[in-house]
Structure formats: C-alpha cells, structure tokens
Amino acid sequence: MLPSDGSHPPIAAPLPNVDTERLELRRFEEGDLDELARVFSHREVWQFPYDRALSRDETAAFLETQIREWDTYGFGCWIAIEKARASVIGYLGISVPAFVPEILPAVEVGWRLEPAAWGKGYASEGAVAALTEAFSTLQLDEVCSLPQAINPASAAVCERIGMRLERTIKFPANDRRGELDGLLYKITREEFQPC
Ligand SMILES: CC(C)(COP(=O)(O)OP(=O)(O)OC[C@H]1O[C@@H](n2cnc3c(N)ncnc32)[C@H](O)[C@@H]1OP(=O)(O)O)[C@@H](O)C(=O)NCCC(=O)NCCS
C-alpha cells in the first residue's frame, strides 16, 4: 500500500491513464488550459455549485490544483477527450472529497462535461472505468459520490452505475459559496458490477 495523509484510504498502486470505447481519459497537463477554459466557459458546466462560467484565471487555478493533487495522492480526476472528435469534453473520475471533511478518509467519483457531450452516456462510461480502476488497481473497498440535491442529472449517473443512496448530507460553506444540500451515494467493491 502507498502511504496516505489520512484524507483517503491507502491505495495499492497509482491510477493509470485509461481508454474506454469512446473516451481517452488521462492525467491533466499544463497544456490543457486552452481546451479546459473553453469547456468551463459554459455556465451549465458549473451551474452546480456556482451557477456561472469559470474565468480563464479560475480555470488555470483549477488545473494547477488537479495536477498538484494527483502528484500528492497518486490519483485524481482524468481530463476526458472524446475520441471521435479528438476534443476535450470535460473531466471525470476519482478524487478526495475534501469539501466534506466529515466523511474523510474517502474517495469520490465525479463528472463534469460540456453540454454538447451530455445525453450520450459519456459520464457513465467514464465513471465505470474510474470505479473499475478504484476497485482493481487501487484496491479500494468503497467509493462515494456527492451530487448536489438539486442536480438530478448527476444523481442519475450515480443510479445508472449502481451506486446506492445512503443519506442526505450538508456541504459546509467555503470562501466561494454558502452551505449546500447534497446526497451521499456509495458503492463497495462487492456491489460493483462493471458492464
Ligand atoms: C451530470 C452530467 C455529467 C450527466 O450527463 P449525462 O449525459 O446525463 O449522463 P450519462 O453520461 O450517464 O448519459 C446518460 C444519458 O445518455 C443517453 N445515452 C445516449 N447514448 C448512450 C449510450 N451509447 N450509452 C449510454 N447512454 C446513452 C442515456 O439514455 C441517458 O439519457 P437520459 O438522461 O435522457 O435518459 C452532466 O449533466 C454534466 O456534466 N452536468 C454539469 C456538471 C455537473 O453538474 N456535474 C456534477 C456536479 S455534482
């Protein structure tokens, strides 16, 4: 097992890049800023939790955080590239849900795609790949997901990939938003059935 700072369970090995049928899923790189800023310029992408687009500077800060977290933990969300168009459509995968301290140590699976990529099954396809890696390569026992209570499209991805709703939960306020109502979904290695 690789050492953990206590914010997540120990992992057996770092997360690799992965290809699915329709997506290339890889670590964020410094050179992703232009493509990511294009995706984050759509208000809908950050409707939950901010209800506005992200600026280029905010996107750059986000990108730096992703790269640093992956270096720290040995895993993080992948940037998602649609193979058919060789174009970035957003990001998804596993990360530490540091915004909800009460459930740490934990690993969360999440997704955030541009509107043109919705309704095609991409979030579920990538999330299944993330759970596969979490339970095989990383050898985690359990993964959670934390959609906002007012985001049914995100909760539907949880249901689609076989996660079970455990309870409602509060996301504490931070310097960018107030307290939010969320849903705590979970899935164990035994419950996960990759399709
Ligand atoms: C949350 C989000 C990722 C959900 O995207 P999504 O496209 O609805 O989810 P999926 O990838 O699971 O796709 C499922 C849909 O694709 C359809 N679909 C079409 N082709 C498909 C295929 N080949 N395989 C599977 N599903 C397919 C399904 O029927 C389903 O449509 P429906 O909802 O009308 O029944 C998306 O709304 C999003 O990025 N929102 C903004 C960011 C956000 O809120 N993130 C979560 C923060 S908590």
The ligand as an ORCA input file, in Angstrom:
! r2SCAN-3c Opt
* xyz 0 1
  C     -24.064     15.339    -14.670
  C     -23.764     15.053    -16.143
  C     -22.337     14.573    -16.305
  C     -24.740     13.980    -16.627
  O     -24.534     13.757    -18.012
  P     -25.456     12.727    -18.814
  O     -25.021     12.802    -20.223
  O     -26.889     12.963    -18.471
  O     -25.071     11.326    -18.164
  P     -24.618      9.974    -18.850
  O     -23.285     10.110    -19.452
  O     -24.792      8.919    -17.831
  O     -25.617      9.802    -20.059
  C     -26.887      9.246    -19.862
  C     -27.817      9.727    -20.948
  O     -27.239      9.442    -22.231
  C     -28.165      8.635    -23.006
  N     -27.359      7.826    -23.966
  C     -27.302      8.079    -25.296
  N     -26.461      7.242    -25.874
  C     -25.977      6.417    -24.917
  C     -25.066      5.336    -24.917
  N     -24.463      4.933    -26.049
  N     -24.783      4.731    -23.757
  C     -25.382      5.135    -22.607
  N     -26.261      6.165    -22.538
  C     -26.549      6.809    -23.694
  C     -28.942      7.898    -21.960
  O     -30.183      7.440    -22.475
  C     -29.152      8.994    -20.924
  O     -30.109      9.915    -21.385
  P     -31.382     10.301    -20.471
  O     -30.843     11.012    -19.253
  O     -32.168     11.199    -21.375
  O     -32.046      9.026    -20.140
  C     -23.953     16.332    -16.976
  O     -25.274     16.776    -16.841
  C     -22.997     17.459    -16.562
  O     -21.805     17.429    -16.866
  N     -23.561     18.486    -15.865
  C     -22.769     19.657    -15.452
  C     -21.742     19.324    -14.413
  C     -22.332     18.734    -13.168
  O     -23.406     19.108    -12.729
  N     -21.585     17.802    -12.583
  C     -21.953     17.189    -11.350
  C     -21.612     18.032    -10.194
  S     -22.316     17.348     -8.674
*
